Amino acid sequence: MPPGDLGARLSPSALIESVPNFSEGRRREVIDAVLEAVRGSGPVVVLDASSDADHNRTVLTLAGAPAAVRAALLALVEACVERIDLRSHRGGHPRMGAVDVIPLVPIRAATMQDCVALARDIGADIAARHDLPVYLYEKAATASHRRNLAEIRKGEF
């Protein structure tokens, strides 16, 4: 399926929630720039944004139609890759990247399998756009040894 086609295949009333975590919880200007990128990406709703300076990470909760969530997550990744350098990052939480995790949750007129397909689509796009490794976990994992997020994180960045 070409990138972004999943959103067109799902019902127009489909609703997906995502809870991306990114590796910045101290620099307000970076957090604000990431939030601005998400909000400016299209019709997605940011339901919550919570930053933790000790862990040096921010957790967002956003929701929208699959295509809007996809666009918001790609905008979030781009903003984070431009602004977060893990070579100088310090925090109390194991992390794998500028964007640490991007869980997807079916809320309405979508299934977990739809979210798995969307996760794989978004992951492929991130890898291609930014020349980055993308690790899929839990139900979206493409290898059984990558299902458990704690196992993937053991080596950190």
Phi and psi in radians as a Rosetta constraint file:
Dihedral C 1 N 2 CA 2 C 2 CIRCULARHARMONIC -1.066 0.35
Dihedral N 2 CA 2 C 2 N 3 CIRCULARHARMONIC 2.629 0.35
Dihedral C 2 N 3 CA 3 C 3 CIRCULARHARMONIC -0.905 0.35
Dihedral N 3 CA 3 C 3 N 4 CIRCULARHARMONIC 2.369 0.35
Dihedral C 3 N 4 CA 4 C 4 CIRCULARHARMONIC 1.478 0.35
Dihedral N 4 CA 4 C 4 N 5 CIRCULARHARMONIC -0.161 0.35
Dihedral C 4 N 5 CA 5 C 5 CIRCULARHARMONIC -1.225 0.35
Dihedral N 5 CA 5 C 5 N 6 CIRCULARHARMONIC -0.397 0.35
Dihedral C 5 N 6 CA 6 C 6 CIRCULARHARMONIC -1.033 0.35
Dihedral N 6 CA 6 C 6 N 7 CIRCULARHARMONIC -0.747 0.35
Dihedral C 6 N 7 CA 7 C 7 CIRCULARHARMONIC -1.033 0.35
Dihedral N 7 CA 7 C 7 N 8 CIRCULARHARMONIC -0.601 0.35
Dihedral C 7 N 8 CA 8 C 8 CIRCULARHARMONIC -1.305 0.35
Dihedral N 8 CA 8 C 8 N 9 CIRCULARHARMONIC -0.496 0.35
Dihedral C 8 N 9 CA 9 C 9 CIRCULARHARMONIC -1.344 0.35
Dihedral N 9 CA 9 C 9 N 10 CIRCULARHARMONIC -0.550 0.35
Dihedral C 9 N 10 CA 10 C 10 CIRCULARHARMONIC -1.355 0.35
Dihedral N 10 CA 10 C 10 N 11 CIRCULARHARMONIC 2.802 0.35
Dihedral C 10 N 11 CA 11 C 11 CIRCULARHARMONIC -0.983 0.35
Dihedral N 11 CA 11 C 11 N 12 CIRCULARHARMONIC 2.505 0.35
Dihedral C 11 N 12 CA 12 C 12 CIRCULARHARMONIC -1.049 0.35
Dihedral N 12 CA 12 C 12 N 13 CIRCULARHARMONIC -0.347 0.35
Dihedral C 12 N 13 CA 13 C 13 CIRCULARHARMONIC -1.611 0.35
Dihedral N 13 CA 13 C 13 N 14 CIRCULARHARMONIC 0.056 0.35
Dihedral C 13 N 14 CA 14 C 14 CIRCULARHARMONIC -1.072 0.35
Dihedral N 14 CA 14 C 14 N 15 CIRCULARHARMONIC 2.463 0.35
Dihedral C 14 N 15 CA 15 C 15 CIRCULARHARMONIC -2.298 0.35
Dihedral N 15 CA 15 C 15 N 16 CIRCULARHARMONIC 2.205 0.35
Dihedral C 15 N 16 CA 16 C 16 CIRCULARHARMONIC -2.085 0.35
Dihedral N 16 CA 16 C 16 N 17 CIRCULARHARMONIC 2.427 0.35
Dihedral C 16 N 17 CA 17 C 17 CIRCULARHARMONIC -1.879 0.35
Dihedral N 17 CA 17 C 17 N 18 CIRCULARHARMONIC 2.545 0.35
Dihedral C 17 N 18 CA 18 C 18 CIRCULARHARMONIC -2.366 0.35
Dihedral N 18 CA 18 C 18 N 19 CIRCULARHARMONIC 2.566 0.35
Dihedral C 18 N 19 CA 19 C 19 CIRCULARHARMONIC -2.243 0.35
Dihedral N 19 CA 19 C 19 N 20 CIRCULARHARMONIC 1.190 0.35
Dihedral C 19 N 20 CA 20 C 20 CIRCULARHARMONIC -1.212 0.35
Dihedral N 20 CA 20 C 20 N 21 CIRCULARHARMONIC 2.483 0.35
Dihedral C 20 N 21 CA 21 C 21 CIRCULARHARMONIC -2.010 0.35
Dihedral N 21 CA 21 C 21 N 22 CIRCULARHARMONIC 2.256 0.35
Dihedral C 21 N 22 CA 22 C 22 CIRCULARHARMONIC -2.179 0.35
Dihedral N 22 CA 22 C 22 N 23 CIRCULARHARMONIC 2.704 0.35
Dihedral C 22 N 23 CA 23 C 23 CIRCULARHARMONIC -1.500 0.35
Dihedral N 23 CA 23 C 23 N 24 CIRCULARHARMONIC 1.074 0.35
Dihedral C 23 N 24 CA 24 C 24 CIRCULARHARMONIC -2.723 0.35
Dihedral N 24 CA 24 C 24 N 25 CIRCULARHARMONIC 2.099 0.35
Dihedral C 24 N 25 CA 25 C 25 CIRCULARHARMONIC -2.367 0.35
Dihedral N 25 CA 25 C 25 N 26 CIRCULARHARMONIC 0.166 0.35
Dihedral C 25 N 26 CA 26 C 26 CIRCULARHARMONIC -2.090 0.35
Dihedral N 26 CA 26 C 26 N 27 CIRCULARHARMONIC -0.738 0.35
Dihedral C 26 N 27 CA 27 C 27 CIRCULARHARMONIC -1.532 0.35
Dihedral N 27 CA 27 C 27 N 28 CIRCULARHARMONIC 1.791 0.35
Dihedral C 27 N 28 CA 28 C 28 CIRCULARHARMONIC -1.016 0.35
Dihedral N 28 CA 28 C 28 N 29 CIRCULARHARMONIC -0.628 0.35
Dihedral C 28 N 29 CA 29 C 29 CIRCULARHARMONIC -1.149 0.35
Dihedral N 29 CA 29 C 29 N 30 CIRCULARHARMONIC -0.581 0.35
Dihedral C 29 N 30 CA 30 C 30 CIRCULARHARMONIC -1.274 0.35
Dihedral N 30 CA 30 C 30 N 31 CIRCULARHARMONIC -0.793 0.35
Dihedral C 30 N 31 CA 31 C 31 CIRCULARHARMONIC -1.029 0.35
Dihedral N 31 CA 31 C 31 N 32 CIRCULARHARMONIC -0.801 0.35
Dihedral C 31 N 32 CA 32 C 32 CIRCULARHARMONIC -1.106 0.35
Dihedral N 32 CA 32 C 32 N 33 CIRCULARHARMONIC -0.680 0.35
Dihedral C 32 N 33 CA 33 C 33 CIRCULARHARMONIC -1.142 0.35
Dihedral N 33 CA 33 C 33 N 34 CIRCULARHARMONIC -0.675 0.35
Dihedral C 33 N 34 CA 34 C 34 CIRCULARHARMONIC -1.154 0.35
Dihedral N 34 CA 34 C 34 N 35 CIRCULARHARMONIC -0.792 0.35
Dihedral C 34 N 35 CA 35 C 35 CIRCULARHARMONIC -1.068 0.35
Dihedral N 35 CA 35 C 35 N 36 CIRCULARHARMONIC -0.709 0.35
Dihedral C 35 N 36 CA 36 C 36 CIRCULARHARMONIC -1.098 0.35
Dihedral N 36 CA 36 C 36 N 37 CIRCULARHARMONIC -0.716 0.35
Dihedral C 36 N 37 CA 37 C 37 CIRCULARHARMONIC -1.098 0.35
Dihedral N 37 CA 37 C 37 N 38 CIRCULARHARMONIC -0.744 0.35
Dihedral C 37 N 38 CA 38 C 38 CIRCULARHARMONIC -1.120 0.35
Dihedral N 38 CA 38 C 38 N 39 CIRCULARHARMONIC -0.881 0.35
Dihedral C 38 N 39 CA 39 C 39 CIRCULARHARMONIC -1.131 0.35
Dihedral N 39 CA 39 C 39 N 40 CIRCULARHARMONIC -0.527 0.35
Dihedral C 39 N 40 CA 40 C 40 CIRCULARHARMONIC -1.478 0.35
Dihedral N 40 CA 40 C 40 N 41 CIRCULARHARMONIC -0.037 0.35
Dihedral C 40 N 41 CA 41 C 41 CIRCULARHARMONIC -1.419 0.35
Dihedral N 41 CA 41 C 41 N 42 CIRCULARHARMONIC -0.280 0.35
Dihedral C 41 N 42 CA 42 C 42 CIRCULARHARMONIC 2.542 0.35
Dihedral N 42 CA 42 C 42 N 43 CIRCULARHARMONIC -2.883 0.35
Dihedral C 42 N 43 CA 43 C 43 CIRCULARHARMONIC -1.389 0.35
Dihedral N 43 CA 43 C 43 N 44 CIRCULARHARMONIC 1.232 0.35
Dihedral C 43 N 44 CA 44 C 44 CIRCULARHARMONIC -2.086 0.35
Dihedral N 44 CA 44 C 44 N 45 CIRCULARHARMONIC 2.600 0.35
Dihedral C 44 N 45 CA 45 C 45 CIRCULARHARMONIC -1.881 0.35
Dihedral N 45 CA 45 C 45 N 46 CIRCULARHARMONIC 2.192 0.35
Dihedral C 45 N 46 CA 46 C 46 CIRCULARHARMONIC -1.517 0.35
Dihedral N 46 CA 46 C 46 N 47 CIRCULARHARMONIC 1.945 0.35
Dihedral C 46 N 47 CA 47 C 47 CIRCULARHARMONIC -1.493 0.35
Dihedral N 47 CA 47 C 47 N 48 CIRCULARHARMONIC -0.507 0.35
Dihedral C 47 N 48 CA 48 C 48 CIRCULARHARMONIC -2.812 0.35
Dihedral N 48 CA 48 C 48 N 49 CIRCULARHARMONIC 2.618 0.35
Dihedral C 48 N 49 CA 49 C 49 CIRCULARHARMONIC -2.477 0.35
Dihedral N 49 CA 49 C 49 N 50 CIRCULARHARMONIC 2.121 0.35
Dihedral C 49 N 50 CA 50 C 50 CIRCULARHARMONIC -2.295 0.35
Dihedral N 50 CA 50 C 50 N 51 CIRCULARHARMONIC 2.131 0.35
Dihedral C 50 N 51 CA 51 C 51 CIRCULARHARMONIC -1.914 0.35
Dihedral N 51 CA 51 C 51 N 52 CIRCULARHARMONIC 2.551 0.35
Dihedral C 51 N 52 CA 52 C 52 CIRCULARHARMONIC -2.281 0.35
Dihedral N 52 CA 52 C 52 N 53 CIRCULARHARMONIC 1.967 0.35
Dihedral C 52 N 53 CA 53 C 53 CIRCULARHARMONIC -1.181 0.35
Dihedral N 53 CA 53 C 53 N 54 CIRCULARHARMONIC -0.656 0.35
Dihedral C 53 N 54 CA 54 C 54 CIRCULARHARMONIC -1.106 0.35
Dihedral N 54 CA 54 C 54 N 55 CIRCULARHARMONIC -0.758 0.35
Dihedral C 54 N 55 CA 55 C 55 CIRCULARHARMONIC -1.448 0.35
Dihedral N 55 CA 55 C 55 N 56 CIRCULARHARMONIC -0.273 0.35
Dihedral C 55 N 56 CA 56 C 56 CIRCULARHARMONIC 0.961 0.35
Dihedral N 56 CA 56 C 56 N 57 CIRCULARHARMONIC 0.952 0.35
Dihedral C 56 N 57 CA 57 C 57 CIRCULARHARMONIC -2.641 0.35
Dihedral N 57 CA 57 C 57 N 58 CIRCULARHARMONIC 2.759 0.35
Dihedral C 57 N 58 CA 58 C 58 CIRCULARHARMONIC -2.200 0.35
Dihedral N 58 CA 58 C 58 N 59 CIRCULARHARMONIC 2.434 0.35
Dihedral C 58 N 59 CA 59 C 59 CIRCULARHARMONIC -2.019 0.35
Dihedral N 59 CA 59 C 59 N 60 CIRCULARHARMONIC 2.154 0.35
Dihedral C 59 N 60 CA 60 C 60 CIRCULARHARMONIC -1.825 0.35
Dihedral N 60 CA 60 C 60 N 61 CIRCULARHARMONIC 2.674 0.35
Dihedral C 60 N 61 CA 61 C 61 CIRCULARHARMONIC -2.193 0.35
Dihedral N 61 CA 61 C 61 N 62 CIRCULARHARMONIC 2.139 0.35
Dihedral C 61 N 62 CA 62 C 62 CIRCULARHARMONIC -2.367 0.35
Dihedral N 62 CA 62 C 62 N 63 CIRCULARHARMONIC 2.782 0.35
Dihedral C 62 N 63 CA 63 C 63 CIRCULARHARMONIC -2.605 0.35
Dihedral N 63 CA 63 C 63 N 64 CIRCULARHARMONIC 2.672 0.35
Dihedral C 63 N 64 CA 64 C 64 CIRCULARHARMONIC 2.984 0.35
Dihedral N 64 CA 64 C 64 N 65 CIRCULARHARMONIC -3.037 0.35
Dihedral C 64 N 65 CA 65 C 65 CIRCULARHARMONIC -1.124 0.35
Dihedral N 65 CA 65 C 65 N 66 CIRCULARHARMONIC 2.670 0.35
Dihedral C 65 N 66 CA 66 C 66 CIRCULARHARMONIC -0.909 0.35
Dihedral N 66 CA 66 C 66 N 67 CIRCULARHARMONIC -0.761 0.35
Dihedral C 66 N 67 CA 67 C 67 CIRCULARHARMONIC -1.143 0.35
Dihedral N 67 CA 67 C 67 N 68 CIRCULARHARMONIC -0.648 0.35
Dihedral C 67 N 68 CA 68 C 68 CIRCULARHARMONIC -1.219 0.35
Dihedral N 68 CA 68 C 68 N 69 CIRCULARHARMONIC -0.703 0.35
Dihedral C 68 N 69 CA 69 C 69 CIRCULARHARMONIC -1.130 0.35
Dihedral N 69 CA 69 C 69 N 70 CIRCULARHARMONIC -0.747 0.35
Dihedral C 69 N 70 CA 70 C 70 CIRCULARHARMONIC -1.007 0.35
Dihedral N 70 CA 70 C 70 N 71 CIRCULARHARMONIC -0.858 0.35
Dihedral C 70 N 71 CA 71 C 71 CIRCULARHARMONIC -1.080 0.35
Dihedral N 71 CA 71 C 71 N 72 CIRCULARHARMONIC -0.727 0.35
Dihedral C 71 N 72 CA 72 C 72 CIRCULARHARMONIC -1.122 0.35
Dihedral N 72 CA 72 C 72 N 73 CIRCULARHARMONIC -0.724 0.35
Dihedral C 72 N 73 CA 73 C 73 CIRCULARHARMONIC -1.205 0.35
Dihedral N 73 CA 73 C 73 N 74 CIRCULARHARMONIC -0.666 0.35
Dihedral C 73 N 74 CA 74 C 74 CIRCULARHARMONIC -1.154 0.35
Dihedral N 74 CA 74 C 74 N 75 CIRCULARHARMONIC -0.653 0.35
Dihedral C 74 N 75 CA 75 C 75 CIRCULARHARMONIC -1.163 0.35
Dihedral N 75 CA 75 C 75 N 76 CIRCULARHARMONIC -0.701 0.35
Dihedral C 75 N 76 CA 76 C 76 CIRCULARHARMONIC -1.065 0.35
Dihedral N 76 CA 76 C 76 N 77 CIRCULARHARMONIC -0.835 0.35
Dihedral C 76 N 77 CA 77 C 77 CIRCULARHARMONIC -1.062 0.35
Dihedral N 77 CA 77 C 77 N 78 CIRCULARHARMONIC -0.797 0.35
Dihedral C 77 N 78 CA 78 C 78 CIRCULARHARMONIC -1.037 0.35
Dihedral N 78 CA 78 C 78 N 79 CIRCULARHARMONIC -0.786 0.35
Dihedral C 78 N 79 CA 79 C 79 CIRCULARHARMONIC -1.112 0.35
Dihedral N 79 CA 79 C 79 N 80 CIRCULARHARMONIC -0.676 0.35
Dihedral C 79 N 80 CA 80 C 80 CIRCULARHARMONIC -1.236 0.35
Dihedral N 80 CA 80 C 80 N 81 CIRCULARHARMONIC -0.762 0.35
Dihedral C 80 N 81 CA 81 C 81 CIRCULARHARMONIC -1.071 0.35
Dihedral N 81 CA 81 C 81 N 82 CIRCULARHARMONIC -0.636 0.35
Dihedral C 81 N 82 CA 82 C 82 CIRCULARHARMONIC -1.226 0.35
Dihedral N 82 CA 82 C 82 N 83 CIRCULARHARMONIC -0.471 0.35
Dihedral C 82 N 83 CA 83 C 83 CIRCULARHARMONIC -2.044 0.35
Dihedral N 83 CA 83 C 83 N 84 CIRCULARHARMONIC -0.243 0.35
Dihedral C 83 N 84 CA 84 C 84 CIRCULARHARMONIC -2.050 0.35
Dihedral N 84 CA 84 C 84 N 85 CIRCULARHARMONIC 2.147 0.35
Dihedral C 84 N 85 CA 85 C 85 CIRCULARHARMONIC -2.006 0.35
Dihedral N 85 CA 85 C 85 N 86 CIRCULARHARMONIC 1.903 0.35
Dihedral C 85 N 86 CA 86 C 86 CIRCULARHARMONIC -1.223 0.35
Dihedral N 86 CA 86 C 86 N 87 CIRCULARHARMONIC -0.223 0.35
Dihedral C 86 N 87 CA 87 C 87 CIRCULARHARMONIC -1.158 0.35
Dihedral N 87 CA 87 C 87 N 88 CIRCULARHARMONIC -0.402 0.35
Dihedral C 87 N 88 CA 88 C 88 CIRCULARHARMONIC -2.025 0.35
Dihedral N 88 CA 88 C 88 N 89 CIRCULARHARMONIC 0.092 0.35
Dihedral C 88 N 89 CA 89 C 89 CIRCULARHARMONIC -1.370 0.35
Dihedral N 89 CA 89 C 89 N 90 CIRCULARHARMONIC 2.374 0.35
Dihedral C 89 N 90 CA 90 C 90 CIRCULARHARMONIC -2.338 0.35
Dihedral N 90 CA 90 C 90 N 91 CIRCULARHARMONIC 2.393 0.35
Dihedral C 90 N 91 CA 91 C 91 CIRCULARHARMONIC -3.033 0.35
Dihedral N 91 CA 91 C 91 N 92 CIRCULARHARMONIC 2.865 0.35
Dihedral C 91 N 92 CA 92 C 92 CIRCULARHARMONIC -1.499 0.35
Dihedral N 92 CA 92 C 92 N 93 CIRCULARHARMONIC 0.206 0.35
Dihedral C 92 N 93 CA 93 C 93 CIRCULARHARMONIC -2.130 0.35
Dihedral N 93 CA 93 C 93 N 94 CIRCULARHARMONIC 2.317 0.35
Dihedral C 93 N 94 CA 94 C 94 CIRCULARHARMONIC -1.069 0.35
Dihedral N 94 CA 94 C 94 N 95 CIRCULARHARMONIC 2.390 0.35
Dihedral C 94 N 95 CA 95 C 95 CIRCULARHARMONIC -2.455 0.35
Dihedral N 95 CA 95 C 95 N 96 CIRCULARHARMONIC 2.699 0.35
Dihedral C 95 N 96 CA 96 C 96 CIRCULARHARMONIC -1.915 0.35
Dihedral N 96 CA 96 C 96 N 97 CIRCULARHARMONIC -0.387 0.35
Dihedral C 96 N 97 CA 97 C 97 CIRCULARHARMONIC -2.884 0.35
Dihedral N 97 CA 97 C 97 N 98 CIRCULARHARMONIC 3.126 0.35
Dihedral C 97 N 98 CA 98 C 98 CIRCULARHARMONIC -0.994 0.35
Dihedral N 98 CA 98 C 98 N 99 CIRCULARHARMONIC -0.664 0.35
Dihedral C 98 N 99 CA 99 C 99 CIRCULARHARMONIC -1.922 0.35
Dihedral N 99 CA 99 C 99 N 100 CIRCULARHARMONIC 2.097 0.35
Dihedral C 99 N 100 CA 100 C 100 CIRCULARHARMONIC -1.503 0.35
Dihedral N 100 CA 100 C 100 N 101 CIRCULARHARMONIC -0.907 0.35
Dihedral C 100 N 101 CA 101 C 101 CIRCULARHARMONIC -2.463 0.35
Dihedral N 101 CA 101 C 101 N 102 CIRCULARHARMONIC 2.664 0.35
Dihedral C 101 N 102 CA 102 C 102 CIRCULARHARMONIC -2.379 0.35
Dihedral N 102 CA 102 C 102 N 103 CIRCULARHARMONIC 1.332 0.35
Dihedral C 102 N 103 CA 103 C 103 CIRCULARHARMONIC -1.212 0.35
Dihedral N 103 CA 103 C 103 N 104 CIRCULARHARMONIC 2.544 0.35
Dihedral C 103 N 104 CA 104 C 104 CIRCULARHARMONIC -2.169 0.35
Dihedral N 104 CA 104 C 104 N 105 CIRCULARHARMONIC 2.353 0.35
Dihedral C 104 N 105 CA 105 C 105 CIRCULARHARMONIC -2.252 0.35
Dihedral N 105 CA 105 C 105 N 106 CIRCULARHARMONIC 2.189 0.35
Dihedral C 105 N 106 CA 106 C 106 CIRCULARHARMONIC -1.288 0.35
Dihedral N 106 CA 106 C 106 N 107 CIRCULARHARMONIC 2.270 0.35
Dihedral C 106 N 107 CA 107 C 107 CIRCULARHARMONIC -1.916 0.35
Dihedral N 107 CA 107 C 107 N 108 CIRCULARHARMONIC -0.846 0.35
Dihedral C 107 N 108 CA 108 C 108 CIRCULARHARMONIC -2.558 0.35
Dihedral N 108 CA 108 C 108 N 109 CIRCULARHARMONIC 2.354 0.35
Dihedral C 108 N 109 CA 109 C 109 CIRCULARHARMONIC 0.988 0.35
Dihedral N 109 CA 109 C 109 N 110 CIRCULARHARMONIC 0.519 0.35
Dihedral C 109 N 110 CA 110 C 110 CIRCULARHARMONIC -2.548 0.35
Dihedral N 110 CA 110 C 110 N 111 CIRCULARHARMONIC 2.737 0.35
Dihedral C 110 N 111 CA 111 C 111 CIRCULARHARMONIC -2.006 0.35
Dihedral N 111 CA 111 C 111 N 112 CIRCULARHARMONIC 2.969 0.35
Dihedral C 111 N 112 CA 112 C 112 CIRCULARHARMONIC -1.096 0.35
Dihedral N 112 CA 112 C 112 N 113 CIRCULARHARMONIC -0.620 0.35
Dihedral C 112 N 113 CA 113 C 113 CIRCULARHARMONIC -1.106 0.35
Dihedral N 113 CA 113 C 113 N 114 CIRCULARHARMONIC -0.633 0.35
Dihedral C 113 N 114 CA 114 C 114 CIRCULARHARMONIC -1.084 0.35
Dihedral N 114 CA 114 C 114 N 115 CIRCULARHARMONIC -0.711 0.35
Dihedral C 114 N 115 CA 115 C 115 CIRCULARHARMONIC -1.188 0.35
Dihedral N 115 CA 115 C 115 N 116 CIRCULARHARMONIC -0.629 0.35
Dihedral C 115 N 116 CA 116 C 116 CIRCULARHARMONIC -1.086 0.35
Dihedral N 116 CA 116 C 116 N 117 CIRCULARHARMONIC -0.818 0.35
Dihedral C 116 N 117 CA 117 C 117 CIRCULARHARMONIC -1.082 0.35
Dihedral N 117 CA 117 C 117 N 118 CIRCULARHARMONIC -0.721 0.35
Dihedral C 117 N 118 CA 118 C 118 CIRCULARHARMONIC -1.136 0.35
Dihedral N 118 CA 118 C 118 N 119 CIRCULARHARMONIC -0.738 0.35
Dihedral C 118 N 119 CA 119 C 119 CIRCULARHARMONIC -1.051 0.35
Dihedral N 119 CA 119 C 119 N 120 CIRCULARHARMONIC -0.769 0.35
Dihedral C 119 N 120 CA 120 C 120 CIRCULARHARMONIC -1.164 0.35
Dihedral N 120 CA 120 C 120 N 121 CIRCULARHARMONIC -0.661 0.35
Dihedral C 120 N 121 CA 121 C 121 CIRCULARHARMONIC -1.124 0.35
Dihedral N 121 CA 121 C 121 N 122 CIRCULARHARMONIC -0.835 0.35
Dihedral C 121 N 122 CA 122 C 122 CIRCULARHARMONIC -1.114 0.35
Dihedral N 122 CA 122 C 122 N 123 CIRCULARHARMONIC -0.754 0.35
Dihedral C 122 N 123 CA 123 C 123 CIRCULARHARMONIC -1.039 0.35
Dihedral N 123 CA 123 C 123 N 124 CIRCULARHARMONIC -0.765 0.35
Dihedral C 123 N 124 CA 124 C 124 CIRCULARHARMONIC -1.102 0.35
Dihedral N 124 CA 124 C 124 N 125 CIRCULARHARMONIC -0.699 0.35
Dihedral C 124 N 125 CA 125 C 125 CIRCULARHARMONIC -1.151 0.35
Dihedral N 125 CA 125 C 125 N 126 CIRCULARHARMONIC -0.769 0.35
Dihedral C 125 N 126 CA 126 C 126 CIRCULARHARMONIC -1.057 0.35
Dihedral N 126 CA 126 C 126 N 127 CIRCULARHARMONIC -0.815 0.35
Dihedral C 126 N 127 CA 127 C 127 CIRCULARHARMONIC -1.041 0.35
Dihedral N 127 CA 127 C 127 N 128 CIRCULARHARMONIC -0.771 0.35
Dihedral C 127 N 128 CA 128 C 128 CIRCULARHARMONIC -1.219 0.35
Dihedral N 128 CA 128 C 128 N 129 CIRCULARHARMONIC -0.790 0.35
Dihedral C 128 N 129 CA 129 C 129 CIRCULARHARMONIC -1.174 0.35
Dihedral N 129 CA 129 C 129 N 130 CIRCULARHARMONIC -0.661 0.35
Dihedral C 129 N 130 CA 130 C 130 CIRCULARHARMONIC -2.006 0.35
Dihedral N 130 CA 130 C 130 N 131 CIRCULARHARMONIC 0.052 0.35
Dihedral C 130 N 131 CA 131 C 131 CIRCULARHARMONIC 0.895 0.35
Dihedral N 131 CA 131 C 131 N 132 CIRCULARHARMONIC 0.889 0.35
Dihedral C 131 N 132 CA 132 C 132 CIRCULARHARMONIC -2.120 0.35
Dihedral N 132 CA 132 C 132 N 133 CIRCULARHARMONIC 2.608 0.35
Dihedral C 132 N 133 CA 133 C 133 CIRCULARHARMONIC -1.278 0.35
Dihedral N 133 CA 133 C 133 N 134 CIRCULARHARMONIC 2.503 0.35
Dihedral C 133 N 134 CA 134 C 134 CIRCULARHARMONIC -2.204 0.35
Dihedral N 134 CA 134 C 134 N 135 CIRCULARHARMONIC 2.213 0.35
Dihedral C 134 N 135 CA 135 C 135 CIRCULARHARMONIC -1.865 0.35
Dihedral N 135 CA 135 C 135 N 136 CIRCULARHARMONIC 2.058 0.35
Dihedral C 135 N 136 CA 136 C 136 CIRCULARHARMONIC -1.610 0.35
Dihedral N 136 CA 136 C 136 N 137 CIRCULARHARMONIC 2.422 0.35
Dihedral C 136 N 137 CA 137 C 137 CIRCULARHARMONIC -2.331 0.35
Dihedral N 137 CA 137 C 137 N 138 CIRCULARHARMONIC 3.069 0.35
Dihedral C 137 N 138 CA 138 C 138 CIRCULARHARMONIC 0.891 0.35
Dihedral N 138 CA 138 C 138 N 139 CIRCULARHARMONIC -2.301 0.35
Dihedral C 138 N 139 CA 139 C 139 CIRCULARHARMONIC -1.165 0.35
Dihedral N 139 CA 139 C 139 N 140 CIRCULARHARMONIC -0.415 0.35
Dihedral C 139 N 140 CA 140 C 140 CIRCULARHARMONIC -1.480 0.35
Dihedral N 140 CA 140 C 140 N 141 CIRCULARHARMONIC -0.145 0.35
Dihedral C 140 N 141 CA 141 C 141 CIRCULARHARMONIC -0.995 0.35
Dihedral N 141 CA 141 C 141 N 142 CIRCULARHARMONIC 2.467 0.35
Dihedral C 141 N 142 CA 142 C 142 CIRCULARHARMONIC -1.771 0.35
Dihedral N 142 CA 142 C 142 N 143 CIRCULARHARMONIC -0.065 0.35
Dihedral C 142 N 143 CA 143 C 143 CIRCULARHARMONIC -2.413 0.35
Dihedral N 143 CA 143 C 143 N 144 CIRCULARHARMONIC 2.384 0.35
Dihedral C 143 N 144 CA 144 C 144 CIRCULARHARMONIC -1.058 0.35
Dihedral N 144 CA 144 C 144 N 145 CIRCULARHARMONIC -0.570 0.35
Dihedral C 144 N 145 CA 145 C 145 CIRCULARHARMONIC -1.300 0.35
Dihedral N 145 CA 145 C 145 N 146 CIRCULARHARMONIC -0.036 0.35
Dihedral C 145 N 146 CA 146 C 146 CIRCULARHARMONIC -1.932 0.35
Dihedral N 146 CA 146 C 146 N 147 CIRCULARHARMONIC 0.197 0.35
Dihedral C 146 N 147 CA 147 C 147 CIRCULARHARMONIC -1.206 0.35
Dihedral N 147 CA 147 C 147 N 148 CIRCULARHARMONIC -0.705 0.35
Dihedral C 147 N 148 CA 148 C 148 CIRCULARHARMONIC -1.534 0.35
Dihedral N 148 CA 148 C 148 N 149 CIRCULARHARMONIC 2.004 0.35
Dihedral C 148 N 149 CA 149 C 149 CIRCULARHARMONIC -1.060 0.35
Dihedral N 149 CA 149 C 149 N 150 CIRCULARHARMONIC -0.654 0.35
Dihedral C 149 N 150 CA 150 C 150 CIRCULARHARMONIC -1.070 0.35
Dihedral N 150 CA 150 C 150 N 151 CIRCULARHARMONIC -0.628 0.35
Dihedral C 150 N 151 CA 151 C 151 CIRCULARHARMONIC -1.189 0.35
Dihedral N 151 CA 151 C 151 N 152 CIRCULARHARMONIC -0.716 0.35
Dihedral C 151 N 152 CA 152 C 152 CIRCULARHARMONIC -1.111 0.35
Dihedral N 152 CA 152 C 152 N 153 CIRCULARHARMONIC -0.680 0.35
Dihedral C 152 N 153 CA 153 C 153 CIRCULARHARMONIC -1.335 0.35
Dihedral N 153 CA 153 C 153 N 154 CIRCULARHARMONIC -0.201 0.35
Dihedral C 153 N 154 CA 154 C 154 CIRCULARHARMONIC -0.868 0.35
Dihedral N 154 CA 154 C 154 N 155 CIRCULARHARMONIC -0.748 0.35
Dihedral C 154 N 155 CA 155 C 155 CIRCULARHARMONIC -1.456 0.35
Dihedral N 155 CA 155 C 155 N 156 CIRCULARHARMONIC -0.175 0.35
Dihedral C 155 N 156 CA 156 C 156 CIRCULARHARMONIC 0.929 0.35
Dihedral N 156 CA 156 C 156 N 157 CIRCULARHARMONIC -2.805 0.35
